[in-house]
């Protein structure tokens, strides 16, 4: 169980840490990806107005920070379980 917690925690901490710290503009890319998908959904419905924007770069960074901290907690719990 400790190895599973350790592996999952490291994956969460690393992936979400990239978004939280905006490494290589990952939060900006997620914002652009979400806007593009919203535009495509609006066009598929036949609505040509502006697409609503629900998540900004700042929201992605906040979610990344929360998930990264949770990954750190899981990593520490996995280390405590293994040791």
Secondary structure, DSSP 8 states (H G I E B T S, - for coil): -HHHHHHHHHHHHHHHHHHHTTGGGHHHHHHHHHHHHHHHHHHHHT--S-------HHHHHHHHHHHHHHHHHHHHHHHHHH-
